Amino acid sequence: MTLLLGSVLGSVLGSLLAYEWCFIGLIVAVIAYYYISWRNAVSYWKDRHICGPKPIPIFGNILGLYLNPGPLNELQWYKKYGKIYGLYMSSKPTLTVADPQLIQQILVKDFNIFRNRPVIPGTDMLAMTTARDEDWKRIRAIANPTFTSGKIRKMYGIINHCGQDFIGSLDKDVSNGVNEVELKRLMGAYTMDVIASCAFAAKTNTYADPNNPFTTNGANITNGPGSIYKRLLRRTLPTLIVSSNIYRKLLGPRGSNAAFFVDFTRSLIKKRRDNNEKHNDFLQLLMDAERPEGDIREASDANEAHHVNEGKDEMKAYAEAFTGVSEKKLTEDEILAQCFLFFIAGYETTSTALSFCAYELALNPGLQDRLYEETKEAFNEKGEMDYSVLSRLPFIDALLSETLRHYPPISRLPRTAAQDVMLGSTGVKIEKGVSVEIPVYAIHHDPDHYPDPFTFNPDRFMPQNRDHIQPYTYLPFGSGPRNCIGMRFALLSAKLVLAKISHSFRFSRVTDTDVPVIYTTTLLNKLLPKRLVVGVHKR
């Protein structure tokens, strides 16, 4: 018995020692990885005589984005180091470029060299935002016709119905004594309803049921517990670890919340195919999407370009970017990825832009008066507004434009060089595989481009002043062939609800209104407020 027990204990101890040595070996390997990669990378920009903030071992300059709100930190770097400077994302060198002519080179003239975005380990590579090379080209080319102004216009009735539900819910709350609202929550409910209705023909009833699974799962994906730390790990740990199945199961971004949307969409696709059902939503458009021949843009697209640069260079880059695509259809997995992307990306960016816009209206009563005067004449006797009328209202467009300048939805535009290339006449060589990032927030707040940049002034974007805006200094939706495909949809849903709100309510500054805005720290490359509380009253 004693011998048997000793044998068992010896075996157990041997196994433990073996695991211990494996664990120690893993730690040594990780430390060695960081030491070697850091030693080789830390002098990259210094050797090329490019200045920039001093990196921290292992993290590079990422902690600067984590410890302070990223865009505000970016503005400090921009002021200190100029329009070209070097950063390190962990040990990976990244060149920041803010000169408008060089931005045009990156986003348009040399688009085929800079068409990819940096790879973030552990992310889905089927979505348009992360797909690369020929995969991106094929997916975007097939999906492009889904987002023309003509297709968006067919969604107008659905969006209008969502706006009516929103106004009805807000009217009920105000009638019951609510006189203060948290704008992120308020606008998030509207945006959730719009996207669920237009993407999946599904009503969320978010106003009556804030715990609706669409709402809770959507919020958890971007702002769930530990989300910042998960992103920090994904950016700093070796790719081999982040790409492993164990990491994905424990800390991966596509957990149960993402699975909800994927499973829901998959079941809808099956139901529609089995029953030969057709619906007026983006899911159906993607299921039916077929790559046409020739230019798919429509005449009305130019009227709704929202200050996007569209000269000869842009048209040429657009035509060249999508030549040679032979496939006509998306696979089911690709459809799932685009629906998931549309829901998550559209939900937060649109609701945040609406929140900031309403916040500025509360601080600037005169702007509310101008919005009301413009929109009151646009509603017909039934209290409805025609699509073509809404799309041509100058002040509401200027109001949203200034909101997107002052509070851009994405603070940096990242690209990766597919080959060595010289950056204009600067003498700077961008080597293959090196990332380039355009600091949108800093550019939007440069007094050389926008005098008194921290003053909220929609007149900058009124028709008589648009010519004063220098090309490639206004980039809330990016530019070039890889710009935001959902731009027109986002603007339409935002303009419509702003018009409806101005018709029935006024926002005001209250004791709990933070002036200026207090921002959260995040690694999402976005400007997110901690809270936006304003007063609300009936007209």
C-alpha positions as CSV (number, residue, x, y, z in Angstrom):
1,M,0.0,0.0,0.0
2,T,2.8,2.3,1.0
3,L,4.6,1.6,-2.2
4,L,1.5,2.2,-4.3
5,L,0.9,5.5,-2.6
6,G,4.5,6.5,-3.1
7,S,4.2,5.6,-6.7
8,V,1.0,7.7,-7.2
9,L,2.5,10.7,-5.4
10,G,5.7,10.4,-7.4
11,S,3.7,10.4,-10.6
12,V,1.6,13.4,-9.6
13,L,4.7,15.4,-8.5
14,G,6.4,14.5,-11.7
15,S,3.4,15.8,-13.7
16,L,3.3,19.0,-11.6
17,L,7.0,19.6,-12.1
18,A,6.6,19.0,-15.8
19,Y,3.7,21.5,-16.0
20,E,5.7,23.9,-13.8
21,W,8.7,23.8,-16.2
22,C,6.3,24.3,-19.2
23,F,4.8,27.3,-17.5
24,I,8.3,28.7,-16.7
25,G,9.3,28.1,-20.3
26,L,6.2,29.9,-21.6
27,I,7.0,32.9,-19.4
28,V,10.7,32.9,-20.5
29,A,9.5,32.7,-24.2
30,V,7.1,35.6,-23.8
31,I,9.7,37.8,-22.0
32,A,12.3,36.9,-24.8
33,Y,9.7,37.8,-27.4
34,Y,9.1,41.2,-25.9
35,Y,12.7,41.9,-25.3
36,I,13.8,41.1,-28.8
37,S,10.9,42.8,-30.6
38,W,11.2,45.9,-28.4
39,R,15.0,46.2,-28.8
40,N,14.6,45.9,-32.6
41,A,11.7,48.4,-32.8
42,V,12.5,51.1,-30.3
43,S,15.0,52.9,-32.5
44,Y,12.9,52.6,-35.7
45,W,11.8,56.2,-35.9
46,K,14.9,57.6,-34.3
47,D,17.1,56.0,-37.0
48,R,14.9,57.7,-39.6
49,H,15.1,61.1,-38.0
50,I,11.4,61.2,-37.3
51,C,10.3,62.7,-33.9
52,G,7.5,61.5,-31.7
53,P,6.5,60.8,-28.1
54,K,8.8,58.5,-26.1
55,P,7.4,54.9,-26.0
56,I,7.1,52.8,-22.9
57,P,8.6,49.2,-23.0
58,I,6.1,46.6,-24.2
59,F,3.2,49.1,-24.6
60,G,4.8,51.6,-26.8
61,N,2.5,54.7,-26.9
62,I,-0.7,52.7,-26.3
63,L,-0.9,53.7,-22.6
64,G,-1.0,57.3,-23.6
65,L,-4.3,56.5,-25.3
66,Y,-5.5,54.5,-22.3
67,L,-4.5,56.8,-19.4
68,N,-6.0,59.9,-21.2
69,P,-8.9,60.2,-23.6
70,G,-7.1,59.2,-26.9
71,P,-8.1,62.1,-29.1
72,L,-7.1,64.7,-26.6
73,N,-3.8,63.0,-26.2
74,E,-3.5,63.0,-29.9
75,L,-4.0,66.7,-30.1
76,Q,-1.1,67.3,-27.7
77,W,1.2,65.2,-29.8
78,Y,0.0,67.0,-33.0
79,K,0.8,70.4,-31.4
80,K,4.2,69.3,-30.2
81,Y,5.5,67.2,-33.1
82,G,3.8,68.6,-36.1
83,K,2.1,66.9,-39.1
84,I,4.4,63.9,-39.4
85,Y,5.6,62.0,-36.3
86,G,6.2,58.4,-35.2
87,L,4.4,56.3,-32.7
88,Y,4.6,52.7,-31.5
89,M,1.6,50.5,-31.1
90,S,3.2,48.1,-28.7
91,S,6.4,47.4,-30.6
92,K,5.0,48.2,-34.1
93,P,6.0,51.5,-35.6
94,T,3.1,53.7,-36.8
95,L,3.6,56.9,-38.8
96,T,1.1,59.7,-38.1
97,V,0.4,61.9,-41.2
98,A,-1.7,65.0,-41.0
99,D,-0.8,67.1,-44.1
100,P,-3.8,67.3,-46.4
101,Q,-1.9,66.6,-49.6
102,L,-0.2,63.6,-48.1
103,I,-3.6,62.4,-46.8
104,Q,-4.9,62.5,-50.4
105,Q,-1.9,60.5,-51.5
106,I,-2.6,57.8,-48.9
107,L,-6.4,57.6,-49.2
108,V,-6.8,58.3,-52.9
109,K,-3.8,58.6,-55.3
110,D,-1.9,55.6,-53.8
111,F,-5.0,53.8,-52.7
112,N,-3.8,50.4,-54.0
113,I,-0.8,50.7,-51.8
114,F,-2.7,51.8,-48.7
115,R,-6.0,50.0,-49.2
116,N,-5.6,47.7,-46.2
117,R,-6.1,48.5,-42.5
118,P,-3.7,47.1,-39.9
119,V,-4.5,43.5,-38.7
120,I,-5.8,43.3,-35.2
121,P,-5.2,39.7,-34.0
122,G,-8.3,37.8,-33.0
123,T,-10.8,39.9,-35.1
124,D,-13.1,38.6,-37.9
125,M,-11.5,39.2,-41.3
126,L,-14.8,38.9,-43.3
127,A,-16.2,42.3,-42.3
128,M,-15.6,45.2,-44.6
129,T,-13.7,47.1,-41.9
130,T,-11.1,44.3,-41.4
131,A,-11.1,42.4,-44.8
132,R,-7.9,42.8,-46.9
133,D,-6.8,42.9,-50.5
134,E,-9.0,40.9,-52.9
135,D,-11.4,39.9,-50.1
136,W,-12.1,43.5,-49.3
137,K,-12.3,44.5,-52.9
138,R,-14.9,41.7,-53.7
139,I,-17.0,42.3,-50.6
140,R,-17.1,46.0,-51.0
141,A,-17.8,45.9,-54.7
142,I,-20.8,43.6,-54.2
143,A,-22.1,45.5,-51.2
144,N,-21.7,49.0,-52.7
145,P,-25.0,49.0,-54.6
146,T,-26.8,48.3,-51.3
147,F,-25.9,51.8,-49.9
148,T,-26.7,54.1,-52.8
149,S,-29.0,57.0,-52.2
150,G,-31.8,55.2,-54.1
151,K,-31.6,52.1,-51.9
152,I,-31.4,54.3,-48.8
153,R,-34.4,56.2,-49.9
154,K,-36.5,53.0,-49.8
155,M,-35.8,52.8,-46.1
156,Y,-37.2,56.3,-45.5
157,G,-40.6,55.1,-44.4
158,I,-39.1,52.6,-41.9
159,I,-36.9,55.3,-40.4
160,N,-39.7,57.8,-40.3
161,H,-41.9,55.2,-38.4
162,C,-39.0,54.7,-35.9
163,G,-38.8,58.5,-35.5
164,Q,-42.5,58.7,-34.7
165,D,-42.2,56.0,-32.1
166,F,-39.3,57.9,-30.6
167,I,-41.2,61.2,-30.4
168,G,-44.2,59.4,-29.0
169,S,-42.1,57.8,-26.2
170,L,-40.3,61.1,-25.4
171,D,-43.7,63.0,-25.3
172,K,-45.1,60.4,-22.9
173,D,-42.0,60.7,-20.6
174,V,-42.1,64.5,-20.5
175,S,-45.9,64.5,-19.9
176,N,-45.2,62.2,-16.9
177,G,-42.8,64.7,-15.4
178,V,-39.4,63.8,-16.9
179,N,-37.5,67.0,-17.4
180,E,-33.9,65.7,-17.7
181,V,-32.5,63.1,-20.0
182,E,-29.2,61.3,-20.5
183,L,-28.6,61.7,-24.2
184,K,-26.5,58.6,-24.8
185,R,-29.4,56.5,-23.5
186,L,-32.1,58.5,-25.2
187,M,-30.4,58.5,-28.7
188,G,-29.1,55.0,-28.3
189,A,-32.7,53.7,-28.0
190,Y,-33.7,55.5,-31.2
191,T,-30.6,54.3,-33.1
192,M,-31.1,50.8,-31.9
193,D,-34.7,50.8,-33.2
194,V,-33.7,52.2,-36.6
195,I,-30.9,49.8,-37.2
196,A,-32.8,46.7,-36.0
197,S,-35.7,47.7,-38.2
198,C,-33.7,48.6,-41.3
199,A,-31.1,45.7,-40.9
200,F,-33.4,42.9,-39.9
201,A,-37.0,44.1,-40.2
202,A,-37.2,43.6,-36.4
203,K,-38.9,46.0,-33.9
204,T,-37.0,46.2,-30.6
205,N,-39.5,48.1,-28.6
206,T,-36.5,49.6,-26.8
207,Y,-38.5,52.4,-25.2
208,A,-40.8,50.1,-23.3
209,D,-38.2,47.3,-22.8
210,P,-34.7,48.7,-22.2
211,N,-33.6,45.1,-21.5
212,N,-34.4,44.0,-25.0
213,P,-31.7,41.5,-26.1
214,F,-30.8,43.7,-29.0
215,T,-30.0,46.6,-26.7
216,T,-28.2,44.6,-24.0
217,N,-26.1,42.5,-26.3
218,G,-25.2,45.6,-28.5
219,A,-24.1,47.6,-25.4
220,N,-22.1,44.7,-24.0
221,I,-20.0,44.2,-27.1
222,T,-18.5,47.7,-27.1
223,N,-18.7,48.6,-23.4
224,G,-19.0,45.3,-21.6
225,P,-17.1,44.5,-18.3
226,G,-13.3,44.5,-18.9
227,S,-13.7,45.5,-22.6
228,I,-10.8,48.0,-22.3
229,Y,-8.5,45.5,-20.8
230,K,-9.3,42.9,-23.4
231,R,-8.4,45.4,-26.1
232,L,-5.2,46.3,-24.4
233,L,-4.2,42.6,-24.2
234,R,-5.1,42.1,-27.8
235,R,-2.8,44.9,-28.8
236,T,0.1,43.9,-26.7
237,L,0.2,40.1,-26.5
238,P,2.0,38.1,-29.2
239,T,-0.2,37.3,-32.2
240,L,0.3,33.6,-31.6
241,I,-1.4,33.8,-28.2
242,V,-4.2,36.2,-29.3
243,S,-5.0,34.0,-32.3
244,S,-5.2,30.8,-30.2
245,N,-8.6,29.1,-29.6
246,I,-8.1,29.3,-25.8
247,Y,-7.7,33.0,-25.9
248,R,-10.7,33.5,-28.2
249,K,-12.9,31.4,-25.9
250,L,-11.7,33.2,-22.7
251,L,-11.2,36.8,-23.9
252,G,-12.1,37.0,-27.6
253,P,-14.4,39.8,-28.8
254,R,-16.9,37.4,-30.3
255,G,-18.4,36.0,-27.2
256,S,-22.0,35.3,-26.4
257,N,-23.1,38.8,-27.2
258,A,-21.8,38.7,-30.7
259,A,-23.1,35.1,-31.1
260,F,-26.6,36.5,-30.4
261,F,-26.5,38.6,-33.5
262,V,-24.9,36.0,-35.7
263,D,-27.3,33.3,-34.6
264,F,-30.3,35.6,-35.0
265,T,-29.2,36.7,-38.5
266,R,-28.5,33.1,-39.6
267,S,-32.0,32.0,-38.5
268,L,-33.5,34.9,-40.4
269,I,-31.6,33.9,-43.6
270,K,-32.8,30.3,-43.3
271,K,-36.4,31.3,-42.6
272,R,-36.5,33.6,-45.6
273,R,-34.9,31.1,-47.9
274,D,-37.1,28.2,-46.7
275,N,-40.3,30.3,-47.0
276,N,-39.3,32.4,-50.0
277,E,-39.9,35.5,-47.9
278,K,-38.8,39.0,-49.0
279,H,-38.4,42.1,-46.7
280,N,-37.3,45.7,-47.2
281,D,-34.2,45.7,-45.1
282,F,-30.4,45.5,-45.5
283,L,-30.3,41.8,-44.8
284,Q,-32.5,41.2,-47.8
285,L,-30.5,43.6,-49.9
286,L,-27.3,41.7,-49.0
287,M,-28.9,38.4,-49.7
288,D,-30.0,39.6,-53.1
289,A,-26.9,41.7,-53.8
290,E,-25.3,41.1,-57.2
291,R,-22.3,42.9,-58.5
292,P,-23.5,45.0,-61.5
293,E,-21.3,46.0,-64.4
294,G,-20.2,49.6,-64.8
295,D,-20.6,52.6,-62.5
296,I,-23.3,51.9,-59.8
297,R,-23.5,55.5,-58.5
298,E,-26.7,57.4,-58.9
299,A,-27.2,61.1,-59.8
300,S,-28.6,61.8,-56.3
301,D,-25.5,60.4,-54.6
302,A,-23.6,63.6,-55.4
303,N,-26.3,65.7,-53.7
304,E,-25.8,63.7,-50.5
305,A,-22.0,63.4,-50.6
306,H,-21.7,65.4,-47.3
307,H,-18.6,67.4,-48.2
308,V,-16.8,64.2,-49.3
309,N,-13.9,65.0,-51.7
310,E,-15.1,63.9,-55.2
311,G,-12.8,65.3,-57.9
312,K,-11.1,63.6,-60.8
313,D,-8.5,61.8,-58.7
314,E,-11.3,60.4,-56.4
315,M,-13.3,59.2,-59.4
316,K,-10.3,57.5,-60.9
317,A,-9.3,55.8,-57.7
318,Y,-12.9,54.6,-57.2
319,A,-13.0,53.1,-60.7
320,E,-9.6,51.4,-60.4
321,A,-10.3,50.1,-56.9
322,F,-13.2,47.8,-58.0
323,T,-12.1,46.6,-61.5
324,G,-11.7,42.9,-62.1
325,V,-14.3,41.6,-59.6
326,S,-15.8,38.5,-61.2
327,E,-17.8,37.2,-58.2
328,K,-21.4,38.4,-58.1
329,K,-22.6,37.2,-54.7
330,L,-21.6,37.2,-51.0
331,T,-21.3,33.9,-49.1
332,E,-23.6,33.4,-46.1
333,D,-20.7,34.0,-43.7
334,E,-19.9,37.2,-45.4
335,I,-23.5,38.4,-45.2
336,L,-23.5,37.6,-41.5
337,A,-20.2,39.6,-41.0
338,Q,-21.6,42.7,-42.8
339,C,-24.9,42.6,-40.9
340,F,-23.0,42.3,-37.6
341,L,-20.7,45.2,-38.6
342,F,-23.6,47.3,-39.7
343,F,-25.4,46.8,-36.5
344,I,-22.5,47.4,-34.1
345,A,-20.7,50.2,-36.0
346,G,-23.9,52.0,-37.0
347,Y,-25.4,51.8,-33.5
348,E,-22.7,53.5,-31.5
349,T,-21.4,56.1,-34.0
350,T,-24.9,57.4,-34.9
351,S,-26.2,57.5,-31.4
352,T,-23.1,59.3,-30.2
353,A,-23.2,61.9,-33.0
354,L,-26.9,62.6,-32.2
355,S,-26.1,62.9,-28.5
356,F,-23.3,65.4,-29.1
357,C,-25.5,67.4,-31.5
358,A,-28.4,67.6,-28.9
359,Y,-25.9,68.5,-26.2
360,E,-24.7,71.5,-28.4
361,L,-28.3,72.5,-29.0
362,A,-28.9,72.6,-25.3
363,L,-25.9,74.9,-24.8
364,N,-26.8,77.1,-27.8
365,P,-30.5,78.1,-27.8
366,G,-30.0,80.3,-30.8
367,L,-29.1,77.2,-32.9
368,Q,-32.2,75.5,-31.7
369,D,-34.3,78.5,-33.0
370,R,-32.6,78.3,-36.4
371,L,-33.2,74.6,-36.6
372,Y,-36.9,75.0,-35.7
373,E,-37.4,77.8,-38.2
374,E,-35.8,75.8,-41.0
375,T,-37.7,72.5,-40.3
376,K,-41.2,73.9,-39.4
377,E,-41.7,75.0,-43.0
378,A,-40.6,71.6,-44.3
379,F,-43.2,69.6,-42.6
380,N,-46.5,69.1,-44.5
381,E,-50.0,69.4,-43.0
382,K,-49.8,65.8,-41.8
383,G,-46.6,66.5,-39.8
384,E,-44.5,64.6,-42.3
385,M,-41.4,65.6,-44.3
386,D,-40.5,64.4,-47.8
387,Y,-37.1,62.7,-48.3
388,S,-36.0,65.1,-51.0
389,V,-36.9,68.1,-48.8
390,L,-35.0,66.8,-45.8
391,S,-31.9,66.0,-47.9
392,R,-31.7,69.6,-49.1
393,L,-32.1,71.5,-45.8
394,P,-28.9,73.5,-45.5
395,F,-28.8,74.3,-41.8
396,I,-29.6,70.8,-40.5
397,D,-26.8,69.5,-42.7
398,A,-24.4,72.2,-41.4
399,L,-25.4,71.4,-37.8
400,L,-24.5,67.7,-38.2
401,S,-21.4,68.6,-40.2
402,E,-20.1,70.8,-37.4
403,T,-21.0,68.1,-34.8
404,L,-19.0,65.5,-36.8
405,R,-16.1,68.0,-37.1
406,H,-16.1,68.8,-33.4
407,Y,-16.8,65.3,-32.3
408,P,-15.6,63.0,-35.1
409,P,-16.9,59.4,-34.7
410,I,-13.4,58.0,-35.5
411,S,-10.4,59.8,-34.2
412,R,-7.8,58.1,-36.4
413,L,-7.8,56.5,-39.9
414,P,-5.4,53.6,-40.1
415,R,-3.8,52.1,-43.2
416,T,-0.9,49.7,-43.9
417,A,1.6,50.0,-46.8
418,A,1.5,47.0,-49.1
419,Q,4.9,48.0,-50.6
420,D,7.7,50.6,-50.1
421,V,6.6,54.1,-51.0
422,M,7.9,57.6,-50.7
423,L,5.6,60.0,-48.9
424,G,5.2,62.9,-51.3
425,S,8.3,65.1,-51.5
426,T,9.1,64.8,-47.8
427,G,11.9,62.3,-48.3
428,V,10.2,60.0,-45.8
429,K,10.0,56.3,-47.0
430,I,7.2,54.2,-45.7
431,E,8.3,50.6,-45.8
432,K,6.1,47.6,-46.6
433,G,4.1,46.5,-43.6
434,V,4.4,49.8,-41.7
435,S,1.1,51.4,-40.6
436,V,0.1,55.0,-41.3
437,E,-2.6,56.8,-39.3
438,I,-4.4,60.0,-40.0
439,P,-5.3,62.0,-36.8
440,V,-8.8,63.1,-37.7
441,Y,-9.6,64.8,-34.3
442,A,-6.4,66.8,-34.4
443,I,-6.9,67.9,-38.0
444,H,-10.5,68.9,-37.2
445,H,-9.2,71.1,-34.3
446,D,-6.3,72.8,-36.1
447,P,-6.9,76.6,-36.2
448,D,-5.2,76.7,-39.6
449,H,-8.1,74.7,-41.0
450,Y,-10.9,75.9,-38.7
451,P,-10.5,79.2,-37.0
452,D,-11.4,79.1,-33.3
453,P,-11.8,75.3,-33.6
454,F,-13.2,74.6,-30.1
455,T,-16.2,76.9,-30.8
456,F,-19.2,75.1,-32.1
457,N,-20.1,77.0,-35.2
458,P,-22.3,75.3,-37.9
459,D,-22.0,78.3,-40.2
460,R,-18.6,76.9,-41.3
461,F,-20.6,74.4,-43.4
462,M,-23.4,76.6,-44.7
463,P,-23.4,76.7,-48.6
464,Q,-21.8,80.1,-48.8
465,N,-18.8,79.0,-46.7
466,R,-18.2,75.5,-47.9
467,D,-15.5,76.6,-50.4
468,H,-13.4,77.7,-47.4
469,I,-13.0,74.1,-46.3
470,Q,-9.7,72.7,-47.5
471,P,-9.9,69.3,-49.1
472,Y,-8.9,66.4,-46.8
473,T,-9.3,68.5,-43.6
474,Y,-12.8,67.2,-43.0
475,L,-12.8,63.4,-42.6
476,P,-15.5,62.1,-40.3
477,F,-16.3,59.3,-42.8
478,G,-12.8,58.9,-44.2
479,S,-12.3,59.5,-47.9
480,G,-11.4,57.5,-51.0
481,P,-12.7,54.0,-52.0
482,R,-12.5,52.8,-48.5
483,N,-14.6,55.5,-46.9
484,C,-17.6,54.7,-44.7
485,I,-20.2,52.8,-46.7
486,G,-23.0,53.6,-44.3
487,M,-22.6,57.4,-44.4
488,R,-25.8,58.3,-46.2
489,F,-27.9,56.0,-44.0
490,A,-26.4,57.5,-40.8
491,L,-27.0,61.0,-42.0
492,L,-30.6,60.4,-43.0
493,S,-31.6,58.7,-39.7
494,A,-29.9,61.5,-37.8
495,K,-31.4,64.4,-39.8
496,L,-34.9,63.0,-39.6
497,V,-35.0,62.6,-35.9
498,L,-33.4,66.0,-35.3
499,A,-36.1,67.6,-37.4
500,K,-38.8,65.8,-35.5
501,I,-37.3,66.7,-32.1
502,S,-37.0,70.4,-33.0
503,H,-40.6,70.4,-34.1
504,S,-41.9,69.3,-30.6
505,F,-39.2,69.8,-27.9
506,R,-36.4,72.1,-26.7
507,F,-33.2,71.0,-24.9
508,S,-31.6,73.1,-22.2
509,R,-28.6,73.3,-20.0
510,V,-29.2,72.0,-16.4
511,T,-27.1,71.6,-13.2
512,D,-25.9,68.1,-14.2
513,T,-24.9,69.2,-17.7
514,D,-21.1,68.8,-17.9
515,V,-19.4,71.9,-19.6
516,P,-17.1,71.0,-21.1
517,V,-17.7,67.4,-21.9
518,I,-15.9,64.9,-19.7
519,Y,-14.6,62.0,-21.8
520,T,-13.9,58.4,-21.0
521,T,-10.6,56.6,-21.5
522,T,-11.0,53.9,-24.2
523,L,-9.0,52.0,-26.8
524,L,-11.8,52.2,-29.3
525,N,-10.3,55.0,-31.4
526,K,-13.4,57.0,-30.5
527,L,-14.5,60.1,-28.5
528,L,-16.9,58.8,-25.9
529,P,-18.5,61.0,-23.2
530,K,-19.0,59.8,-19.6
531,R,-22.4,61.4,-19.6
532,L,-24.5,64.0,-21.5
533,V,-27.3,65.2,-19.3
534,V,-29.6,68.0,-20.6
535,G,-33.1,69.3,-19.8
536,V,-36.0,68.6,-22.1
537,H,-39.3,70.5,-22.5
538,K,-42.3,70.5,-24.8
539,R,-42.6,73.4,-27.2
